[in-house]
Amino acid sequence: MTDRGTLAKLGLLASLYLSQGLPFGFFSQALPVLLRERGLSLPSIGLSSLLALPWALKFVWAPLVDGTGLRGFGRRKGWIVPLQLAAAALCVALAFADSKRALVWLLAMVLLTNLIAATQDVATDGLAVELLSAKERGLGNGVQVAGYRVGMIVGGGVLLLAFARVGWRATFLVMAAILLVATLPVLAHRERAPLVAPGRRPGLGWSAWVGLVKHFGPWLAVLVSFKTGDALGTGMLRPFLVDSGLGLDDIGLLLGTVGFTSGLLGALVGGWAVGRLGRRRALLAFGLVQAVAVGLYALPAASPSALGLVGVVATVEHFTGGMATAALFTLMMDRARPGSEGTDYTFQASAVVLATGGAGAASGYLAQAVGYFWHFVAAGVVSLGGVLVAARVLREREEER
């Protein structure tokens, strides 16, 4: 039975991660479609994923976020609230941008929003690690992923459908309003953590990063391989659907609503199951089914007559991906040291983003070279390789104990 204190923590985290998933959901769904409709090549679309680079580089400024804050406002809250308000302000600015230069503004917005959200994520992740006890982390990470997925459902499904009907300005004004409402729970939160982490302040120098690499050791191999196959495969999913004849509305409904809803449910189930199966068993089991699901995209890519399967495969892939992500995030939290929670967690998350971002950037080149069918087959194989790496690293860790 979940007590009231745990429910309050989960509600706060859900609102924070929803805020991060909202704009990212819209941009990740809309941008590949809009670029493809304007005739850009598959490699160019794949390279657009580099606009998410702030998520990979946030570890550089994570110690600053981890060790400072607004006195009297909170170590974590002092970053989260201003950045969320800045994200809402950017949405308002984009709503009134020159529609003739819409694509240029959209690209700039994606980059700035990623910078703001990535910085906010450092503080949010630090807050999550501090708030959740070891027993709460499985469910907490399920809710974390689910909250992010809800944001992506609203942004990548509801707002994407609205974008096709009511246009540019109304869509971004609604997005800004949702972000403002989602700020209310953190405004009401009383942060009890000290302004600066007790005992030590995370370093910013080269030696600090070397120390982090040594601390995590072989675990880094798991971080850079576990989600790479998934990113490689899904990086070309939307262009594949466009080339198959699906329109913006169909893609928004299929991936932005149905797919992300499946991912939300998968995250909740996965977070709950982590506590029942154990960390290691959950990570490997969920990673295995995720690898199979990614490879299944090859079925609708095999022939036009099999395109009807894409809805089923997308549902399965998002569900299993949510389960695997919840398990991975729980293990990442376990490896964050007291006093530098935001830095340690962010360093791990950046390793994941660097690997998946690289895979996404390369996905267009692979798909163009071998075709969609073999692209998805290769992605499934790469995903399976990540599970094998995780199995070996976790087994060696248990033997050391």
DRENZAVEX-49746 format. One record per residue (C-alpha): residue number from 1; residue in one letter; chain; x, y, z. Coordinates in Angstrom, 1 decimal, always signed. Last residue first. Layout:
BEGIN
pos,code,unit,c1,c2,c3
NUM,a,A,X,Y,Z
...
This chain:
BEGIN
pos,code,unit,c1,c2,c3
401,r,A,+30.5,-8.7,-4.2
400,e,A,+32.8,-8.9,-7.1
399,e,A,+30.8,-11.8,-8.6
398,e,A,+27.6,-9.6,-8.5
397,r,A,+29.4,-6.9,-10.4
396,e,A,+30.7,-9.4,-13.0
395,r,A,+27.1,-10.6,-13.5
394,l,A,+25.8,-7.0,-13.9
393,v,A,+28.5,-6.2,-16.5
392,r,A,+27.9,-9.4,-18.5
391,a,A,+24.1,-9.2,-18.5
390,a,A,+24.2,-5.5,-19.5
389,v,A,+26.5,-6.2,-22.4
388,l,A,+24.2,-8.9,-23.6
387,v,A,+21.2,-6.6,-23.3
386,g,A,+23.0,-4.0,-25.4
385,g,A,+23.7,-6.5,-28.1
384,l,A,+20.0,-7.3,-28.3
383,s,A,+19.4,-3.6,-29.2
382,v,A,+22.0,-3.7,-31.9
381,v,A,+20.3,-6.8,-33.4
380,g,A,+16.9,-5.1,-33.3
379,a,A,+18.4,-2.0,-35.0
378,a,A,+19.9,-4.1,-37.7
377,v,A,+16.5,-5.7,-38.5
376,f,A,+14.9,-2.2,-38.5
375,h,A,+17.5,-0.9,-41.1
374,w,A,+17.2,-4.1,-43.1
373,f,A,+13.5,-3.4,-43.8
372,y,A,+13.9,+0.4,-44.2
371,g,A,+16.4,+0.3,-47.0
370,v,A,+20.1,-0.7,-46.8
369,a,A,+22.0,+2.6,-47.6
368,q,A,+19.2,+5.1,-47.1
367,a,A,+18.2,+3.5,-43.8
366,l,A,+21.8,+3.4,-42.5
365,y,A,+22.5,+7.0,-43.4
364,g,A,+19.2,+8.2,-41.8
363,s,A,+19.9,+6.3,-38.6
362,a,A,+23.3,+7.8,-38.1
361,a,A,+22.0,+10.9,-36.3
360,g,A,+19.6,+8.7,-34.2
359,a,A,+22.4,+6.4,-33.2
358,g,A,+24.6,+9.4,-32.2
357,g,A,+21.7,+10.8,-30.2
356,t,A,+21.2,+7.4,-28.5
355,a,A,+24.8,+7.1,-27.5
354,l,A,+25.2,+10.7,-26.4
353,v,A,+21.8,+10.6,-24.6
352,v,A,+22.7,+7.5,-22.6
351,a,A,+26.0,+8.9,-21.5
350,s,A,+24.2,+12.2,-20.7
349,a,A,+21.9,+10.2,-18.4
348,q,A,+24.8,+8.7,-16.5
347,f,A,+26.5,+12.1,-16.0
346,t,A,+23.1,+13.5,-15.1
345,y,A,+22.6,+10.9,-12.3
344,d,A,+26.0,+11.6,-10.9
343,t,A,+25.7,+15.4,-11.1
342,g,A,+22.2,+15.6,-9.7
341,e,A,+22.8,+13.3,-6.8
340,s,A,+26.1,+14.9,-5.8
339,g,A,+25.7,+15.0,-2.0
338,p,A,+24.7,+11.3,-1.6
337,r,A,+26.1,+9.2,-4.5
336,a,A,+24.1,+8.3,-7.6
335,r,A,+24.4,+4.6,-8.4
334,d,A,+21.0,+3.6,-7.1
333,m,A,+19.4,+6.3,-9.3
332,m,A,+21.0,+4.8,-12.4
331,l,A,+19.6,+1.4,-11.5
330,t,A,+16.1,+2.8,-11.2
329,f,A,+16.6,+4.7,-14.5
328,l,A,+17.4,+1.4,-16.3
327,a,A,+14.3,-0.4,-15.0
326,a,A,+12.0,+2.5,-15.9
325,t,A,+13.6,+2.7,-19.4
324,a,A,+13.1,-1.1,-20.0
323,m,A,+9.4,-1.0,-19.1
322,g,A,+8.7,+2.1,-21.2
321,g,A,+10.5,+0.5,-24.2
320,t,A,+8.4,-2.6,-23.8
319,f,A,+5.2,-0.6,-24.0
318,h,A,+6.5,+1.7,-26.9
317,e,A,+7.6,-1.4,-28.9
316,v,A,+4.3,-3.3,-28.3
315,t,A,+2.1,-0.4,-29.4
314,a,A,+4.3,+0.5,-32.4
313,v,A,+4.2,-3.2,-33.5
312,v,A,+0.4,-3.3,-33.3
311,g,A,+0.0,+0.0,-35.2
310,v,A,+2.6,-1.0,-37.8
309,l,A,+0.8,-4.2,-38.6
308,g,A,-1.4,-2.5,-41.2
307,l,A,+1.7,-1.8,-43.3
306,a,A,+2.0,-5.5,-44.2
305,s,A,+0.5,-5.2,-47.6
304,p,A,+3.0,-2.4,-48.4
303,s,A,+5.9,-4.9,-48.0
302,a,A,+8.7,-5.7,-45.6
301,a,A,+8.6,-2.4,-43.7
300,p,A,+5.5,-3.6,-41.8
299,l,A,+7.5,-6.7,-40.6
298,a,A,+10.8,-4.9,-40.1
297,y,A,+9.3,-2.9,-37.3
296,l,A,+9.4,-6.3,-35.4
295,g,A,+13.2,-5.7,-34.7
294,v,A,+12.4,-3.0,-32.2
293,a,A,+9.9,-5.3,-30.4
292,v,A,+12.5,-8.1,-30.1
291,a,A,+15.0,-5.7,-28.6
290,q,A,+12.4,-4.3,-26.1
289,v,A,+11.5,-7.9,-25.1
288,l,A,+15.2,-8.5,-24.2
287,g,A,+15.7,-5.2,-22.4
286,f,A,+12.7,-5.8,-20.2
285,a,A,+14.0,-9.2,-19.1
284,l,A,+17.6,-7.9,-18.6
283,l,A,+16.6,-4.8,-16.6
282,a,A,+14.0,-6.7,-14.6
281,r,A,+16.3,-9.5,-13.6
280,r,A,+19.0,-7.1,-12.5
279,r,A,+16.8,-4.7,-10.5
278,g,A,+14.7,-7.2,-8.6
277,l,A,+11.6,-9.0,-9.9
276,r,A,+8.9,-7.6,-7.6
275,g,A,+10.3,-4.1,-7.0
274,v,A,+11.2,-3.7,-10.7
273,a,A,+7.7,-4.9,-11.6
272,w,A,+6.1,-1.7,-10.3
271,g,A,+8.4,+0.5,-12.4
270,g,A,+7.9,-1.8,-15.4
269,v,A,+4.1,-1.7,-15.1
268,l,A,+4.2,+2.1,-14.8
267,a,A,+6.7,+2.5,-17.6
266,g,A,+4.8,+0.1,-19.9
265,l,A,+1.5,+2.0,-19.3
264,l,A,+3.2,+5.3,-20.3
263,g,A,+4.8,+3.7,-23.3
262,s,A,+1.5,+2.3,-24.4
261,t,A,+0.0,+5.8,-24.1
260,f,A,+3.0,+7.1,-26.1
259,g,A,+2.2,+4.7,-29.0
258,v,A,-1.5,+5.4,-29.1
257,t,A,-1.2,+9.2,-28.8
256,g,A,+1.9,+10.6,-30.4
255,l,A,+2.7,+7.4,-32.4
254,l,A,-0.5,+6.4,-34.1
253,l,A,-2.6,+9.5,-33.6
252,g,A,+0.1,+11.9,-34.5
251,i,A,+1.2,+9.7,-37.5
250,d,A,-2.4,+9.6,-38.8
249,d,A,-2.9,+13.3,-38.4
248,l,A,+0.4,+14.2,-40.1
247,g,A,-0.3,+12.0,-43.1
246,l,A,+0.6,+8.4,-43.8
245,g,A,+1.7,+7.5,-47.3
244,s,A,+4.4,+4.9,-46.7
243,d,A,+7.1,+7.5,-47.2
242,v,A,+5.6,+9.4,-44.3
241,l,A,+5.5,+6.3,-42.2
240,f,A,+9.2,+5.5,-43.0
239,p,A,+10.1,+9.1,-42.2
238,r,A,+8.4,+8.6,-38.8
237,l,A,+10.2,+5.4,-38.0
236,m,A,+13.7,+6.5,-39.0
235,g,A,+15.0,+7.4,-35.6
234,t,A,+12.9,+4.7,-34.1
233,g,A,+15.4,+2.0,-35.2
232,l,A,+18.6,+3.6,-34.2
231,a,A,+17.1,+4.9,-30.9
230,d,A,+16.0,+1.4,-29.9
229,g,A,+19.3,+0.0,-30.8
228,t,A,+21.1,+2.5,-28.7
227,k,A,+19.0,+2.0,-25.5
226,f,A,+21.3,-0.5,-23.7
225,s,A,+24.6,+0.4,-25.4
224,v,A,+25.9,+3.6,-23.9
223,l,A,+24.6,+3.1,-20.4
222,v,A,+25.6,-0.5,-20.2
221,a,A,+29.2,+0.3,-21.2
220,l,A,+29.2,+3.1,-18.6
219,w,A,+28.5,+0.4,-15.9
218,p,A,+32.0,-0.9,-16.7
217,g,A,+33.6,+2.0,-14.6
216,f,A,+31.0,+4.2,-12.8
215,h,A,+33.5,+5.6,-10.3
214,k,A,+36.4,+5.7,-12.7
213,v,A,+34.4,+7.7,-15.3
212,l,A,+33.2,+10.1,-12.5
211,g,A,+36.7,+10.6,-11.3
210,v,A,+37.9,+11.5,-14.8
209,w,A,+35.0,+14.0,-15.0
208,a,A,+36.1,+15.6,-11.7
207,s,A,+39.8,+15.7,-12.8
206,w,A,+38.8,+17.7,-15.8
205,g,A,+37.4,+20.5,-13.6
204,l,A,+33.9,+21.4,-12.5
203,g,A,+33.9,+19.8,-9.0
202,p,A,+30.8,+18.8,-7.0
201,r,A,+30.7,+20.5,-3.6
200,r,A,+31.5,+18.6,-0.5
199,g,A,+30.3,+17.6,+2.9
198,p,A,+26.7,+18.7,+2.7
197,a,A,+25.2,+19.6,-0.7
196,v,A,+24.7,+23.3,-1.0
195,l,A,+21.4,+25.0,-0.4
194,p,A,+20.3,+22.4,+2.1
193,a,A,+17.4,+20.0,+1.2
192,r,A,+14.1,+20.7,+2.8
191,e,A,+12.2,+22.0,-0.2
190,r,A,+8.7,+23.0,+0.5
189,h,A,+6.6,+22.2,-2.6
188,a,A,+3.8,+24.7,-3.5
187,l,A,+5.8,+26.2,-6.3
186,v,A,+6.6,+22.7,-7.5
185,p,A,+2.9,+21.9,-7.7
184,l,A,+2.1,+25.2,-9.6
183,t,A,+4.6,+24.9,-12.4
182,a,A,+2.3,+22.4,-14.4
181,v,A,-0.2,+25.3,-14.8
180,l,A,+2.5,+27.5,-16.5
179,l,A,+3.6,+24.7,-18.7
178,i,A,+0.0,+24.0,-19.8
177,a,A,-0.5,+27.7,-20.7
176,a,A,+2.7,+27.8,-22.8
175,m,A,+1.6,+24.7,-24.8
174,v,A,-1.8,+26.3,-25.4
173,l,A,-0.1,+29.5,-26.7
172,f,A,+2.1,+27.3,-28.9
171,t,A,-0.9,+25.5,-30.6
170,a,A,-2.9,+28.7,-31.0
169,r,A,-0.1,+30.4,-32.9
168,w,A,+0.8,+27.6,-35.3
167,g,A,-2.4,+26.4,-36.7
166,v,A,-5.9,+25.3,-35.6
165,r,A,-6.2,+22.0,-37.4
164,a,A,-2.8,+20.5,-38.1
163,f,A,-1.4,+22.0,-35.0
162,a,A,-4.3,+20.6,-33.0
161,l,A,-3.4,+17.1,-34.1
160,l,A,+0.2,+17.8,-33.0
159,l,A,-1.1,+19.3,-29.8
158,v,A,-3.0,+16.1,-28.9
157,g,A,-0.4,+13.6,-30.0
156,g,A,+3.2,+14.7,-29.7
155,g,A,+2.6,+17.4,-27.1
154,v,A,-0.1,+15.8,-25.0
153,i,A,+1.3,+12.3,-25.5
152,m,A,+4.8,+13.6,-24.9
151,g,A,+3.8,+15.2,-21.7
150,v,A,+2.0,+12.0,-20.7
149,r,A,+5.2,+10.1,-21.6
148,y,A,+7.3,+12.3,-19.3
147,g,A,+4.8,+11.6,-16.5
146,a,A,+5.0,+7.9,-17.3
145,v,A,+8.8,+7.9,-17.2
144,q,A,+8.8,+9.6,-13.8
143,v,A,+5.9,+7.5,-12.6
142,g,A,+7.8,+4.3,-13.4
141,n,A,+10.9,+5.8,-11.9
140,g,A,+9.1,+6.4,-8.7
139,l,A,+7.6,+2.9,-8.7
138,g,A,+11.1,+1.4,-8.8
137,r,A,+12.6,+4.1,-6.7
136,e,A,+10.2,+3.9,-3.7
135,k,A,+12.0,+1.1,-1.9
134,a,A,+15.4,+2.9,-2.2
133,s,A,+13.8,+6.0,-0.8
132,l,A,+12.7,+8.7,-3.2
131,l,A,+13.0,+12.5,-2.4
130,e,A,+16.7,+12.9,-2.8
129,v,A,+17.0,+11.0,-6.1
128,a,A,+13.9,+12.9,-7.4
127,l,A,+15.3,+16.3,-6.4
126,g,A,+18.6,+15.5,-8.2
125,d,A,+16.7,+14.4,-11.3
124,t,A,+14.7,+17.6,-11.2
123,a,A,+17.7,+19.8,-10.8
122,v,A,+19.6,+18.2,-13.7
121,d,A,+16.3,+18.1,-15.7
120,q,A,+16.0,+21.9,-15.5
119,t,A,+19.3,+22.2,-17.4
118,a,A,+18.1,+19.7,-20.1
117,a,A,+14.8,+21.5,-20.3
116,i,A,+16.4,+24.9,-20.9
115,l,A,+18.9,+23.7,-23.5
114,n,A,+16.3,+21.5,-25.2
113,t,A,+13.9,+24.4,-25.4
112,l,A,+16.6,+26.5,-27.0
111,l,A,+17.5,+23.9,-29.6
110,v,A,+13.9,+23.1,-30.5
109,m,A,+13.0,+26.8,-30.6
108,a,A,+15.8,+27.5,-33.0
107,l,A,+14.6,+24.8,-35.3
106,l,A,+11.1,+26.0,-35.1
105,w,A,+12.1,+29.6,-35.8
104,v,A,+13.9,+28.5,-39.0
103,l,A,+10.9,+26.4,-40.0
102,a,A,+8.4,+29.2,-39.3
101,r,A,+10.2,+31.8,-41.4
100,k,A,+7.1,+32.8,-43.3
99,s,A,+5.1,+32.3,-40.1
98,d,A,+6.9,+35.2,-38.5
97,a,A,+7.0,+34.4,-34.8
96,f,A,+4.0,+35.2,-32.5
95,a,A,+3.5,+31.7,-31.2
94,l,A,+7.3,+31.3,-31.0
93,a,A,+7.5,+34.1,-28.5
92,v,A,+4.7,+32.5,-26.4
91,c,A,+6.4,+29.1,-26.5
90,l,A,+9.7,+30.8,-25.4
89,a,A,+8.0,+32.4,-22.4
88,a,A,+6.7,+29.0,-21.3
87,a,A,+10.2,+27.6,-21.4
86,a,A,+11.5,+30.5,-19.4
85,l,A,+8.8,+29.9,-16.8
84,q,A,+10.1,+26.3,-16.5
83,l,A,+13.6,+27.6,-16.2
82,p,A,+12.7,+30.0,-13.4
81,v,A,+10.8,+27.3,-11.4
80,i,A,+13.3,+24.4,-11.7
79,w,A,+16.5,+26.3,-10.8
78,g,A,+15.6,+27.7,-7.4
77,k,A,+13.5,+24.7,-6.8
76,r,A,+16.5,+22.5,-6.6
75,r,A,+18.6,+24.4,-4.1
74,g,A,+15.6,+26.1,-2.6
73,f,A,+13.9,+29.5,-2.5
72,g,A,+15.5,+31.1,+0.6
71,r,A,+18.9,+31.2,-1.1
70,l,A,+18.5,+30.6,-4.8
69,g,A,+20.5,+27.6,-5.9
68,t,A,+24.0,+26.2,-6.2
67,g,A,+25.8,+22.9,-5.9
66,d,A,+23.9,+20.6,-8.2
65,v,A,+23.2,+23.3,-10.9
64,l,A,+27.0,+24.1,-11.1
63,p,A,+27.9,+20.4,-10.9
62,a,A,+25.5,+19.8,-13.9
61,w,A,+27.2,+22.3,-16.1
60,v,A,+29.2,+19.8,-18.2
59,f,A,+26.8,+16.9,-17.5
58,k,A,+24.3,+18.8,-19.6
57,l,A,+26.2,+17.9,-22.8
56,a,A,+24.1,+15.0,-24.0
55,w,A,+20.8,+16.7,-23.3
54,p,A,+22.2,+19.9,-24.8
53,l,A,+22.8,+18.0,-28.0
52,a,A,+19.0,+17.6,-28.7
51,l,A,+19.4,+19.7,-31.9
50,l,A,+21.6,+16.8,-33.1
49,s,A,+18.4,+14.9,-33.9
48,s,A,+18.2,+17.1,-37.0
47,l,A,+21.0,+14.9,-38.4
46,g,A,+18.5,+12.1,-39.0
45,i,A,+16.3,+14.4,-41.0
44,s,A,+19.2,+15.5,-43.1
43,p,A,+20.3,+11.9,-43.7
42,l,A,+16.7,+11.1,-44.8
41,s,A,+16.7,+13.9,-47.3
40,l,A,+14.6,+17.0,-47.0
39,g,A,+11.5,+17.3,-49.2
38,r,A,+9.4,+19.8,-47.3
37,e,A,+7.1,+17.0,-46.2
36,r,A,+10.1,+15.2,-44.8
35,l,A,+11.1,+18.2,-42.7
34,l,A,+7.6,+18.7,-41.4
33,v,A,+7.3,+15.0,-40.5
32,p,A,+10.7,+14.9,-38.8
31,l,A,+9.9,+18.1,-36.8
30,a,A,+6.4,+17.3,-35.7
29,q,A,+6.9,+14.2,-33.6
28,s,A,+10.1,+15.1,-31.8
27,f,A,+9.0,+18.7,-31.6
26,f,A,+5.7,+18.0,-30.0
25,g,A,+6.9,+15.4,-27.6
24,f,A,+9.9,+17.5,-26.6
23,p,A,+7.5,+20.4,-25.8
22,l,A,+5.4,+18.3,-23.4
21,g,A,+8.0,+15.8,-22.1
20,q,A,+9.8,+18.3,-19.9
19,s,A,+6.6,+19.6,-18.3
18,l,A,+5.3,+16.1,-17.8
17,y,A,+8.5,+15.4,-15.9
16,l,A,+7.8,+18.1,-13.4
15,s,A,+4.1,+17.2,-13.0
14,a,A,+4.9,+13.5,-12.4
13,l,A,+7.6,+14.3,-9.9
12,l,A,+5.2,+16.3,-7.7
11,g,A,+2.5,+13.6,-7.9
10,l,A,+5.0,+10.9,-7.0
9,k,A,+6.3,+12.8,-4.0
8,a,A,+2.7,+13.4,-2.8
7,l,A,+1.8,+9.7,-3.3
6,t,A,+4.9,+8.7,-1.3
5,g,A,+3.8,+10.9,+1.6
4,r,A,+0.3,+9.6,+1.5
3,d,A,+1.3,+6.0,+1.8
2,t,A,+1.4,+3.4,-1.0
1,m,A,+0.0,+0.0,+0.0
